[in-house]
Amino acid sequence: MGPTEFIATLRKGKAGPAYFLRGPDRFLQEECRSAIAASLPAEAREWCLAEVEFEPGRLARELEGASQMPMLGGHSFFVFSDTEDFKRASDAEYTALENYLERPSPFATVVFIASEPDRRRRFIQLLEKKAQVVEMRPLVAREAAHWLEGYLSKRGVDIDPELAKEIAAKFEVSPDSRGEGRKAGVNLLWLRTEMEKLLTAKPETKRLERDDLDLLVAFREEHEIGKLLAALAERKFPDALAQLRALLASKEPETLLLWCIGDLIRQALKAGAQPGFGQRTGQYGAGRGGWGRFANPFSAQEIAPRALRNYSRQELSQALRLVRRADLGIKSSWKDSKILLEFLVWQIIVGKAAETPEYVGETLPAQLGEA
């Protein structure tokens, strides 16, 4: 079973007793988690959805909870995850899981999630044998197009199914050079990011048309915004300012540029919060749960580790607040949003917080006054 079938099963309200979500695509893992939550009534989620971080010695007790009828009736989900892919599971955990899967609860569905499990281990073999395996493999273009239609629908935007397929196909990536039997598929994280950019640039749109596809491709191929983000990450103010002015001169929407700057900061904060970040080898996104060869080296996800090296977490948090302040300034029709963006870049790179609730006053740095 693939993630598309798993999500469809949840939407139909026909979840089975046990599933094993196996594979490195963390974006699809999160999509499946979201689908589990969405399958429950909003008022019942607090009582009927348990996210459980695996700890040795506790599995038997947690599975006992799955055997109890939910407080609000209906059906419960217990989602078990482990950053070490259940490598610490002992014989006691194996026995507890075996006993449960022999007589699963009629009131609950248990879901185990592992990115790169060691399939030689008894615990993993038991899950593969007794639970329904859901392969977290990349979606093919047809499946990704269906996902894109649903994603846009939630944003109030329509799209022709054929155009959705055409867009999805442009985000297909090849298997990584390491082999490992991985299949080609659509990079949904990259697709979603680019669609967010497009919707930011056209906030009033209610339907995507073929003309928008040219704009989307331009975002991917020119990489000019990525050069601005790279200069920001490296704290190179003259380069960042020059790149920003070039983008503004080319009529890139200020709202799009602001969104991309904010996305870089959010990605850096997210990366810094990951357990063991900095201990992996390879590029960001090339480790566990990423794509071996992320096809867009100018993306915020790829540039984020550089920002994390050059900014403290406190500076990144402050930068995110500054982005929000600038967003309010642009949306309130401030007299010169271009100067506002330049001032924002300066504040982020030099680590200077705004001292007043006003936007740019008479304290602009000398570089910003130069034409």
N, C-alpha and C positions, 0 to 999 in steps of 0.2 A: 504494500500500500504506500502511496505517496502522500505528501502533505495536502494536496488538493482533495483527494478522496477522504482523508481524515477530517478535514474541515467540513466537507459536504455531509459526512456522517453526523457530525455534531449539529449542524444546522437542521438536520431532519429529526433531531432528538433521539437518535438510535445508537448512542455510544455503547460500546461493548464493555466488558468487565476490566480489561487490562490492555495497555498499549506500551510499546517501547519505541520512543522517538530516538532514532539512531542516525547520527551524521553530523558533519561539521558546520553546516550552514546555520549560523545563529540567527540570521534574519528570519528564516523559515521557522526556526524554533519559536521565536517571539510571535510570529503570525499564528502559530498553533496555540500558543498560550492565550493570545487574545481571543481566538475562536472559542476556546474552552470557557473563558469568562463570559463571552457574548452569548453562549448557549444557556446561561443561567439567568433567571430574572434578576434585575438590578437589586431589588430588595432582598434577595436571597444569597447574593454572592458572599457576603461577610460570613454567613453560616455554612455555606455549601461548597466553598472553594478553599482548599488548604494548600499553600505553597510550602513545601517541606525541604529544607536543606539537609541532606543525608548526614547522619552522625552514627558511627558504629555503636551498637548496643541499644539503639532506640527504635529500630525498624519494627520489631514485633509489637511494641506498644502503639506505634503509629498506625500499623495495619489493623490493630484491634479497633482503633477509632473509625476506620473505614467500614467496619462491620456493623457499626451502630446506625440506627435510623437518623437522618438529619433532623435537627431541631424544628425546622420549618417544613419537614416532609420533603417529598420530591426526591432529587438525586444529588449526590455529592461527588466532587472530584478531588482527588489527592494527587498533587503533582510533585514528584520526587526528583531532585536534581543534585548533582555533586560536581564540584570543580575538578575532582580527580577521577571522574567517570567510574565511581564505585569500586575503585581499586582497594579500598580499605574494608570492603565487605568480607566478613569472616564466615566461618561455618555456621555460626548462630544466625547471621543474617540470611544465609542461603536457606537454612531450614525454615525460618520464619516466612520467607517469601514462598518457598515451595508449599508449605501448609496453606498459606492464603490462596495461592493460585489453584490449588486443588479444589477449594470450596470458596470461590470469590463471593464477596458481598453482593446481594441483589440491590443494595441501596447506594452503591458507589462505583466509580470508575477510578482505577489507579493508573497513573501515567508516570513512567520513568524516562528521563531524558539524559542522554550521554552523547558527547561530541565525537570522541575518538576512543570508544571502549576497546579494551583488550579482549578479543573474542576467545581467547584461550581460557579465560577465567570462568569457573563454574557458575558464578552469579550471573554473568552476562549470557552464558549459554542457556541458563534457565529462562531468562527473559526472552531470548530469541525463540525458544521452543514453546513456551506457555502463553506468552503475550502476543498481541498483534503488533508486528514490527511495522513502523512507519519510517521509511527512508527519507532523511532530510537531504534529498538530492535537488540540484538546481532544476527549476521548472523549464520545460521547453517553451518555445515561443507561444504556442497556442494556449498553454496553461497560464503563462505570464500575461497574455492579452486579457484573459478572463479576470485575472487578479487586478490588472490595471483598470478595467471597466468598473470593478467594485470599489477600488480606491478612489477613483474620480467621482463616482456616484455619491460617496460619503461627503465629498467636498461640494456637492451640488453642481457637478459638471458632467455633461454628456459627451460621448464619443462614439463614432461609428465603429462597430466591431472590426471591420477590415483595417481601419486606420490604427486601432489598438494593436492589431497583430503586426502591422508594419513598424510601429514604434518599438514594440517589445523585441522584434528581431534585431534592431540596431543595438541592443544591449546584450546580445549573446557574446559569451566569452568562451575561449577554447579551454580544454583541460590544462592544468598547470604542467610545467616541464618535468615535475618530479614523478609523473605517472600516477601511481597508486590507484589506478582504475577509475579515476574520477571522470565524469561525463561532462560534455559541454552543456551549457544552459544559460539562462538569462540571469544576470546579476540584478536582483530585485532592489538591493540597497542603492545601487547606482541609479537604477531607473527611478526609484522613488525620489531620490535627491534631485535629479534633473527635472522631474515633474513639479516638485515643490518650487524650484527656481522659476519654471515657466508660469506657474500659477501666481507666483509673487509678481512677476513682470506684467501679468495680465489679470489683475485682481477681480475685474468685473465680468470676466468671461463665464458663460454658462454652457458653452459647447466648444470642444477643440476641433479645429478644422485642419485640412491638409496644409494650409499656409503656415500653421503653427509648427509643423514638423521641421520646416527649414530653420526656424528660430531655435528649436531644440537641438538640431544637429550643430548649429553654430556654437551653442553653449559647450558642446562636447569637444569640438575640434579646434577652436581657437585658443583655448587655455589662457586667455588674457586675465580673466578673473583669478585663475589659479596663481598667476605670477604675482598679483597683488597679495594674495593670501600667503604666499611663500615669503615675500618681503616682510609682511607683518610677523610671521612666525619667527623670522631671523632677527627681528627688531632693527631692521634697516630702514630708517625713516625716509631718507632721500629717495631710495628706490620705491618704497611704498607710495610716497606722495606723487612721484612721477607716473607710476602705473595708474594710480587713482585718477589723476588728471587726464591721462590718455583715455581711460575708460569713459569718463564723463564727457570728454570731447567727442567720443564715438556714439554718444546718445544712449549709453547703457542706463537703464532705469535706476535711479538712486535707491529705490526700495529693494531692487534685486541685489545691488552691491551691499547694502546693509544686511540683508538676509544672509548672504554668503559670509560676511565677516562674523556675524553672530553664530553661524553654523560651525565655522572653524573653532571658535571658542568653546562651543558646546561639545564638539567632538574631542577637543583636548581635555576638557574636564571629565568627560565620559571615559576616555582612555586612561587618565590618571587614576580613576576609581576602580579600574579592573584589577583583580588580584594578580600579583606577579608581573604587572606591566614593567617592561624594561628588562625582564629576564629572558624574554623570548628572542629568538634569532629571526632575522629577516625583516621584511617591511611590516609596518602596521597593516593588519588585514591579511598578512600572509601566514600568520600563526593559526592557532586553533580557532576554528569557527570563521576564518576569513577565506578569501579567494587567493589561491597561490600566486596568481599574477594579476593584480588589480589593473585593469586596462586604462585607468585614467590617473596618471601620477600627479596631476594637478588638482585632484579632488581634496576636499577638506579632510576626509578620512586619512589620506596619505600624508598630508602636511601636518596634521595634528601633533604627531610625536615631536616635531621640531619646536612647535609652540610650547609643548610641555617641558622641553629641555630648557627653553629660554625665559619662561615665565613661571613664577611661583603660583601655587594654587590660589593664593590670596589675590595676586594680580589678575589671574584669569577670571575669578569671581567678580572682581571690580570691573574688569573689561566688559563682562556680560551686562552689568548694571549700566555701564556707559552706553552700550548698544541699545538697551531699552530706552534710555533717556533720549538718544538720538532718534529712535523710531518715533517717539512722541513728538519730537520737534518737527520731523518731516511730515507726519500726518496732520500736524496743526498748521500746515502751510507757512512754515517759518520763512522769512524773507529770502534766505539764500541757503538752500539745502546742500549745495555743493561745498560751501565753506563749512557747513556743519559736519559733513563727512570728513573733510580734511582735518578739522579740529579733533574729531573722534579718533582718527588714525594717530594723530600726535599724542593724544591722551593715553591711548593704549600702549604705544611703544615706549613712551617715557615713564609710564606708570603713574600718571597724574590724574587724580580724581577731580571731578567737577566740584567746586567749592560753593556754588550757589544753585538754586533751583532753576535759574535762567539758563538759556542755552549759550551760545557764544557771545561773550561781551567784548570788552576792550582789551582782553589779555591774550590775544592771539600771539603765538610764537612768531619770530621774525620770518621764518621760512614760509609761513602761510600768507604773509603780506606781499610776497614776491609774485609777480605775474608770470 
